[in-house]
Amino acid sequence: MNRLKELCKDKKVRQSLSQIREALSEGVLPEEELLDFVNADSILDYEALFQNDDAKVRKNLALLIGDIEPYISEEHKMYFSDLLMKYYQLEETLFVKESYVKGLASYDITAYKEVLKNRLEELQNQEHEQAELKHVRGERKQLEKILSSTDAVERKFSYTEQEFELLLTADELIRDGLAQFFHGARVSASGVRIRSNEWKKIYSNGLYNEVLYLIPMKRGTVLTKENAGSVLADSKLKSMLDQLLTGGAPYHFRIQWKGLPEEHKPASKEIGFVLEEASKGVFQNVPSDYDVEIQFQIRKDGTLAPFFRLPMMEIERFAYRREFLPTSTAPATAAAMVSLAGKYMRRDAQIIDPFCGVGTLLIERHRFIHAREIYGLDTYGDAIRSARVNTEAAGMHANYINRDYFDFKHDYLFDEVITEFPDLFAKEPEEREAFYKSFFKKTMEITTEDAVLILLSNEEKLIKKLVRLSSDYRMEQVIDFRKRSKIFILRRK
């Protein structure tokens, strides 16, 4: 007998449906049984099952119809999606309705989009009893998810002339250097505070970690995890986003906590729901595909400071980095290094990175100030291949060679050597010293008389010792950069 028809008579139909879904997910459901479920002739049997008095039967059935979508022929899929939609609208039990939407997510919902939108608006605008709230929220989240996949908004930054209060977060050792780029900047405990609308200058700067927008609160407001959702819904957050981004509401968001005790973090889900509900759907909590990240930081008095960031702008800063390796220089590290050492760089110089990896440092160097000729060397072939991909994506040209620096020869001399040294921590002291001695000797062979060396290394004592004993180089500056690493600026004598 047809397995679906058997289910209609099964006294334990709820458990049987669960077992069928489990067998399907594990790939052990017999093919002949699967054919019973995906045959359009079985629609009447599904109809009978959807009229079962047990709400959990209807729930499992809706989920099963979503599960079998990949196995249904294209011409028959609309029969199943129509069936789900019909009983979704007829369903009166709140905790079941979420499962219908989950099932529909596997199908083309174009024909039902307006009905689903209307249902979402209904859920957003209605007041609900506390006992219903969990199930209403579950259904609403599924509706937001399914509709956002069909109504993707093309977001662009608007480069508004409006000034905003910003916090550019940065590591402690480079905050003073970052502040020098902006008029009226103030160094704070976590970065640099500015009021500005110089968006291209801001987002092209390599020294910051994140650009955070301060969300103004009404005078006298004390923000806590208990009231954060409602306070944000009543803040200037929407008007700020309307000025900064094209496309308008709804805005997808996620919540992040910075420097806060662990007990605060479980509040994110509840804050997200309250923000959605208080804003009537203007803000939607979609952590997997968000436009804006809302951040909470703790003040000295224990209250919360609310910020938001726009990841799309920070991603664009390093969009060229298509490929990388575990040992690659981080783009923010490269950009910060270049910014801090920028005054030693010369326009149209001939530059080389002896240990170039995937090319990040050379790309950031050229973006900061134009170089005439760019060479990168690395002994690892995959790194060189990735460097070529990244450099092409950056819209520039560089010569990458899969070769050991110490064997490299070239027809003309270089004006600048810029590199991050490989970490030799596992090597013996004698090996590390021999490596650096060989580097400085080789560099003398391939550089001009007034060449500059911009070197990122964690071997401060060794570099200072070798320069002190050398008649070939002088130390121009040592720039604090990270706890273990510094930027060394050397000049040929």
For each residue, the residues with C-beta under 8 A, 3 or more apart:
1: 5 6
2: 5 6 36 42 45
3: 6 7 20 33 36 37
4: 7 8 36 37 42 45 46 49
5: 1 2 8 9 45
6: 1 2 3 9 10
7: 3 4 10 13 16 17 45 49
8: 4 5 13 45 48 49
9: 5 6
10: 6 7 13 16
11:
12: 15 16
13: 7 8 10 16 17 49 52 54 57
14: 17 18 54 56 57 60
15: 12 18 19
16: 7 10 12 13 19 20
17: 7 13 14 20 21 57 60 61 64
18: 14 15 21 22 60
19: 15 16 22 23
20: 3 16 17 23 24 29 33 37 64
21: 17 18 24 25 60 63 64 67
22: 18 19 25 26
23: 19 20 26 28 29
24: 20 21 27 29 34 64 67 68
25: 21 22 67
26: 22 23
27: 24
28: 23
29: 20 23 24 33 34
30: 33 34
31: 34 35
32: 35 36
33: 3 20 29 30 36 37
34: 24 29 30 31 37 38 68 71
35: 31 32 38 39
36: 2 3 4 32 33 39 42
37: 3 4 20 33 34 42 64 68 71
38: 34 35 42 68 71 72 73 76
39: 35 36 42 76
40: 43 76 79 80
41: 44
42: 2 4 36 37 38 39 45 46
43: 40 46 47 79 80 83
44: 41 47 48
45: 2 4 5 7 8 42 48 49
46: 4 42 43 49 50 61 65 80 83
47: 43 44 50 51 83
48: 8 44 45 51 52
49: 4 7 8 13 45 46 52 57 58 61
50: 46 47 58 61 83 87
51: 47 48
52: 13 48 49 57 58 61
53:
54: 13 14 57 58
55: 58 59 93 95 96
56: 14 59 60 96
57: 13 14 17 49 52 54 60 61
58: 49 50 52 54 55 61 62 87 91 93 96 99
59: 55 56 62 63 95 96 99
60: 14 17 18 21 56 57 63 64 99
61: 17 46 49 50 52 57 58 64 65
62: 58 59 65 66 84 87 88 96 99 100 102 103
63: 21 59 60 66 67 99 102 103
64: 17 20 21 24 37 60 61 67 68 103
65: 46 61 62 68 69 80 83 84 103
66: 62 63 69 84 102 103 104 105 106 107
67: 21 24 25 63 64 106
68: 24 34 37 38 64 65 71 72 80
69: 65 66 72 77 80 106 107
70: 106
71: 34 37 38 68
72: 38 68 69 76 77 80
73: 38 76 77
74: 77
75: 78
76: 38 39 40 72 73 79 80
77: 69 72 73 74 80 81 107 108
78: 75 81 82 108 111
79: 40 43 76 82 83
80: 40 43 46 65 68 69 72 76 77 83 84 107
81: 77 78 84 85 104 107 108 109 111 112
82: 78 79 85 86
83: 43 46 47 50 65 79 80 86 87
84: 62 65 66 80 81 87 88 100 103 104 107
85: 81 82 88 89 100 104 112 115
86: 82 83 89 90
87: 50 58 62 83 84 90 91 100
88: 62 84 85 91 97 100 101 104
89: 85 86 115
90: 86 87
91: 58 87 88 96 97 100
92:
93: 55 58 96 97
94: 97 132 135 136 139
95: 55 59 98 135 138
96: 55 56 58 59 62 91 93 99 100
97: 88 91 93 94 100 101 135 139
98: 95 101 102 135 138 139 141 142
99: 58 59 60 62 63 96 102 103
100: 62 84 85 87 88 91 96 97 103 104
101: 88 97 98 104 105 116 139 142 143 146
102: 62 63 66 98 99 105 142
103: 62 63 64 65 66 84 99 100 106 107
104: 66 81 84 85 88 100 101 107 109 112 116 146
105: 66 101 102 109 142 145 146 149
106: 66 67 69 70 103
107: 66 69 77 80 81 84 103 104
108: 77 78 81 111
109: 81 104 105 112 113 116 146 150
110: 113 150
111: 78 81 108
112: 81 85 104 109 115 116
113: 109 110 116 117 147 150 151
114: 117 118
115: 85 89 112 118 119
116: 101 104 109 112 113 119 120 143 146 147
117: 113 114 120 121 147
118: 114 115 121 122
119: 115 116 122 123 143
120: 116 117 123 124 140 143 144 147 281
121: 117 118 124 125 281
122: 118 119 125 126
123: 119 120 126 136 139 140 143
124: 120 121 140 276 277 280 281
125: 121 122 280
126: 122 123
127:
128: 132 133 136
129: 132 133
130: 133
131:
132: 94 128 129 135 136
133: 128 129 130 136 137
134: 137 138
135: 94 95 97 98 132 138 139
136: 94 123 128 132 133 139 140
137: 133 134 140 141 273
138: 95 98 134 135 141 142
139: 94 97 98 101 123 135 136 142 143
140: 120 123 124 136 137 143 144 276
141: 98 137 138 144 145 285
142: 98 101 102 105 138 139 145 146
143: 101 116 119 120 123 139 140 146 147
144: 120 140 141 147 148 250 281 284 286
145: 105 141 142 148 149 286
146: 101 104 105 109 116 142 143 149 150
147: 113 116 117 120 143 144 150 151
148: 144 145 151 152 252 284 286 289
149: 105 145 146 152
150: 109 110 113 146 147
151: 113 147 148
152: 148 149
153: 247 248 291
154: 246 247
155: 245 246 247 291 312
156: 245 246 247
157: 199 244 245 246 310 312 313
158: 243 244 245 246
159: 199 200
160: 197 243 244
161: 197
162: 197 243
163: 195 196 197
164: 195 196 197 213 214 240
165: 193 194 195 213 214 216
166: 193 194 195 196 202 211 212 213 214
167: 188 190 191 192 193 211 212 214 307
168: 178 191 192 193 194 202 205 207 208 210 211 212
169: 190 191 208 209 210 212
170: 174 175 178 191 192 207 208 209
171: 174 175 209 482
172: 175
173: 480 481 482 483
174: 170 171 177 178 207 336 340 480 481
175: 170 171 172 178 179 187 191 192
176: 179 180 187
177: 174 180 207 339 340
178: 168 170 174 175 181 182 185 191 192 205 207 208
179: 175 176 182 185 186 187 192
180: 176 177 185
181: 178 185 201 205 207 339
182: 178 179 185 192 194 196 198 201 202
183:
184: 194 195
185: 178 179 180 181 182 192 193 194
186: 179 192 193 194
187: 175 176 179 191 192 193
188: 167 191 192 193
189:
190: 167 169 259 297
191: 167 168 169 170 175 178 187 188 208 209 212
192: 167 168 170 175 178 179 182 185 186 187 188 208
193: 165 166 167 168 185 186 187 188
194: 165 166 168 182 184 185 186 202
195: 163 164 165 166 184
196: 163 164 166 182 201 202
197: 160 161 162 163 164
198: 182 201 202
199: 157 159 202 203
200: 159 203 204
201: 181 182 196 198 204 205
202: 166 168 182 194 196 198 199 205 211
203: 199 200 211 313 314 316 317
204: 200 201 317
205: 168 178 181 201 202 208 335 339
206: 332 334 335 336 337 338 339 364 368
207: 168 170 174 177 178 181 335 336 339 340
208: 168 169 170 178 191 192 205 211
209: 169 170 171 191 332
210: 168 169 309 314
211: 166 167 168 202 203 208 309 310 313 314
212: 166 167 168 169 191 295 307 308 309
213: 164 165 166 240 244 307 308 309 310
214: 164 165 166 167 305 306 307
215: 232 235 236 237 240 306 307 308
216: 165 235 236
217: 221 223 231 235 306
218: 221 234 235
219:
220:
221: 217 218 231
222: 303
223: 217 227 228 231 296 303 304 305 306
224: 227 228 303 304
225: 228 264 267 271 296 304
226: 267
227: 223 224 230 231
228: 223 224 225 231 232 267 271 274 275 296 304 306
229: 232 233 270 271 272 273 274 275 277 278
230: 227 233 234 274 275 278
231: 217 221 223 227 228 234 235
232: 215 228 229 235 237 271 275 283 294 306
233: 229 230 237 274 275 278 279 282 283
234: 218 230 231 278
235: 215 216 217 218 231 232 306
236: 215 216 239 240
237: 215 232 233 240 241 283 294 308
238: 241 242 249 251 279 282 283
239: 236 242 243
240: 164 213 215 236 237 243 244 308
241: 237 238 244 245 249 251 291 292 308
242: 238 239 245 248 249
243: 158 160 162 239 240
244: 157 158 160 213 240 241 310
245: 155 156 157 158 241 242 251 291 310
246: 154 155 156 157 158
247: 153 154 155 156
248: 153 242
249: 238 241 242 281 282 283
250: 144 281 282 283 284
251: 238 241 245 282 283 284 291 292
252: 148 284 285 286 289 290 291 292
253: 272 275 283 284 285 286 290 291 292 293 294 308
254: 285 286 287 290 293 294
255: 268 271 272 285 293 294 295 296
256: 293 294 295 296
257: 260 264 265 268 295 296
258: 295 296 297
259: 190 297 298
260: 257 264 265 296 297 298
261: 264
262: 265
263: 266
264: 225 257 260 261 267 296
265: 257 260 262 268
266: 263 269
267: 225 226 228 264 270 271
268: 255 257 265 271 272
269: 266 272 273
270: 229 267 273 274
271: 225 228 229 232 255 267 268 274 275
272: 229 253 255 268 269 275 276 285
273: 137 229 269 270 276 277 285
274: 228 229 230 233 270 271 277 278
275: 228 229 230 232 233 253 271 272 278 279 283 285
276: 124 140 272 273 279 281 283 284 285
277: 124 229 273 274 280
278: 229 230 233 234 274 275
279: 233 238 275 276 282 283
280: 124 125 277
281: 120 121 124 144 249 250 276 284
282: 233 238 249 250 251 279
283: 232 233 237 238 249 250 251 253 275 276 279
284: 144 148 250 251 252 253 276 281
285: 141 252 253 254 255 272 273 275 276
286: 144 145 148 252 253 254 289 290
287: 254 290
288:
289: 148 252 286
290: 252 253 254 286 287 293 311
291: 153 155 241 245 251 252 253 310 312
292: 241 251 252 253 308 309 310
293: 253 254 255 256 290 308 309 310 311
294: 232 237 253 254 255 256 306 307 308
295: 212 255 256 257 258 306 307 308 309
296: 223 225 228 255 256 257 258 260 264 304 305 306 307
297: 190 258 259 260 304 305 307
298: 259 260 302 303 304 305
299: 302 303 304 305
300:
301:
302: 298 299
303: 222 223 224 298 299
304: 223 224 225 228 296 297 298 299
305: 214 223 296 297 298 299
306: 214 215 217 223 228 232 235 294 295 296
307: 167 212 213 214 215 294 295 296 297
308: 212 213 215 237 240 241 253 292 293 294 295
309: 210 211 212 213 292 293 295 314
310: 157 211 213 244 245 291 292 293 313 314
311: 290 293 314 315
312: 155 157 291 315 316
313: 157 203 211 310 316 317
314: 203 210 211 309 310 311 317
315: 311 312 318 319
316: 203 312 313 319
317: 203 204 313 314 331 335
318: 315 321 331 332 335
319: 315 316 393
320: 363 390 391 393 394 395
321: 318 324 331 358 360 390 393
322: 386 389 390 393
323: 358 385 386 389 390
324: 321 328 358 360 386
325: 328 357 358 380 382 383 386
326:
327: 357 422
328: 324 325 357 358 360 383
329: 333 334 357 360 361 420
330: 333 334 360
331: 317 318 321 334 335 360 364
332: 206 209 318 335 336
333: 329 330 336 337 420 456
334: 206 329 330 331 337 338 360 361 363 364 365 420
335: 205 206 207 317 318 331 332 338 339 364
336: 174 206 207 332 333 339 340 481
337: 206 333 334 340 341 361 364 420 454 456 481 487
338: 206 334 335 341 342 345 361 364 365 367 368 418
339: 177 181 205 206 207 335 336 342 368
340: 174 177 207 336 337 479 481 487
341: 337 338 344 345 418 454 479 487 489
342: 338 339 345 368 369
343:
344: 341 452 454 476 477 489
345: 338 341 342 349 365 368 369 416 452 454
346: 349 369 415 416 452
347: 369 370
348: 370 371 372
349: 345 346 371 372 414 415 416
350: 371 372 373 375 412 413 414 415 416
351: 362 365 371 373 374 375 414 415 416 417 418
352: 374 375 376 377 414 416 417 418 446
353: 356 359 361 362 375 376 377 417 418 419
354: 377 405 408 417 419 439 442 443
355: 377 378 405 419 420 421 422
356: 353 359 361 362 376 377 378 383 384 387 400 419
357: 325 327 328 329 360 361 378 380 383 387 420
358: 321 323 324 325 328 383 386 387 390
359: 353 356 362 363 376 386 387 388 390 391 398 400
360: 321 324 328 329 330 331 334 357 363 364 390
361: 329 334 337 338 353 356 357 364 365 418 419 420
362: 351 353 356 359 365 366 374 376 387 391 398 418
363: 320 334 359 360 366 367 390 391 394 396 398
364: 206 331 334 335 337 338 360 361 367 368
365: 334 338 345 351 361 362 368 369 371 374 418
366: 362 363 369 370 371 374 394 396 398
367: 338 363 364 394 396
368: 206 338 339 342 345 364 365
369: 342 345 346 347 365 366
370: 347 348 366
371: 348 349 350 351 365 366 374 416
372: 348 349 350
373: 350 351 399
374: 351 352 362 365 366 371 396 397 398 399
375: 350 351 352 353 398 399 400 401 410 414
376: 352 353 356 359 362 384 387 398 399 400 401
377: 352 353 354 355 356 400 401 402 403 404 405 408
378: 355 356 357 383 384 387 400 402
379: 402 403 404
380: 325 357 383 384 402
381: 384 385 402
382: 325 385 386
383: 325 328 356 357 358 378 380 386 387
384: 356 376 378 380 381 387 388 400 401 402
385: 323 381 382 388 389
386: 322 323 324 325 358 359 382 383 389 390
387: 356 357 358 359 362 376 378 383 384 390 391 398 400
388: 359 384 385 391 392 400
389: 322 323 385 386 392 393
390: 320 321 322 323 358 359 360 363 386 387 393 394
391: 320 359 362 363 387 388 394 396 397 398 400
392: 388 389 395
393: 319 320 321 322 389 390
394: 320 363 366 367 390 391
395: 320 392
396: 363 366 367 374 391
397: 374 391
398: 359 362 363 366 374 375 376 387 391
399: 373 374 375 376
400: 356 359 375 376 377 378 384 387 388 391
401: 375 376 377 384 408
402: 377 378 379 380 381 384
403: 377 379 407 408
404: 377 379 407 408
405: 354 355 377 408 439 442
406: 438 439 442
407: 403 404
408: 354 377 401 403 404 405 442 446
409: 446
410: 375 413 414 446
411:
412: 350
413: 350 410 446 447 448 451
414: 349 350 351 352 375 410 417 446 447 448 451
415: 346 349 350 351 447 448 450 451 452
416: 345 346 349 350 351 352 371 451 452 453 454
417: 351 352 353 354 414 443 447 451 452 453 454 455
418: 338 341 351 352 353 361 362 365 453 454 455
419: 353 354 355 356 361 454 455 456
420: 329 333 334 337 355 357 361 455 456 457
421: 355 424 439 455 456 457 458 459
422: 327 355
423: 458
424: 421 427 431 432 435 459
425: 458
426:
427: 424 431 432 435
428: 431 432
429: 432 433
430: 433 434
431: 424 427 428 434 435
432: 424 427 428 429 435 436 459 462
433: 429 430 436 437 462 466
434: 430 431 437 438
435: 424 427 431 432 438 439
436: 432 433 439 440 459 462 463 466
437: 433 434 440 441 466
438: 406 434 435 441 442
439: 354 405 406 421 435 436 442 443
440: 436 437 443 444 466 470 472 473
441: 437 438 444 445
442: 354 405 406 408 438 439 445 446
443: 354 417 439 440 446 447 451 453
444: 440 441 447 472 492
445: 441 442
446: 352 408 409 410 413 414 442 443
447: 413 414 415 417 443 444 451 453 492
448: 413 414 415 451 492
449: 492
450: 415 491 492
451: 413 414 415 416 417 443 447 448 491 492
452: 344 345 346 415 416 417 476 489 490 491 492
453: 416 417 418 443 447 473 488 489 490 491 492
454: 337 341 344 345 416 417 418 419 487 488 489
455: 417 418 419 420 421 463 487 488 489 490
456: 333 337 419 420 421 481 485 486 487 488
457: 420 421 460 463 485 486 488
458: 421 423 425 484 485 486
459: 421 424 432 436 462 463
460: 457 463 464 478 486 488
461: 464 465
462: 432 433 436 459 465 466
463: 436 455 457 459 460 466 467 488
464: 460 461 467 468 475 478
465: 461 462 468 469
466: 433 436 437 440 462 463 469 470
467: 463 464 470 473 474 475 490
468: 464 465
469: 465 466
470: 440 466 467 473
471: 493
472: 440 444 492 493
473: 440 453 467 470 490 491 492 493
474: 467 490 491 493
475: 464 467 478 488 489 490
476: 344 452 489 490 491
477: 344 488 489
478: 460 464 475 486 487 488 489
479: 340 341 486 487 488 489
480: 173 174 486
481: 173 174 336 337 340 456 485 486 487
482: 171 173 485 486
483: 173
484: 458
485: 456 457 458 481 482
486: 456 457 458 460 478 479 480 481 482
487: 337 340 341 454 455 456 478 479 481
488: 453 454 455 456 457 460 463 475 477 478 479
489: 341 344 452 453 454 455 475 476 477 478 479
490: 452 453 455 467 473 474 475 476
491: 450 451 452 453 473 474 476
492: 444 447 448 449 450 451 452 453 472 473
493: 471 472 473 474
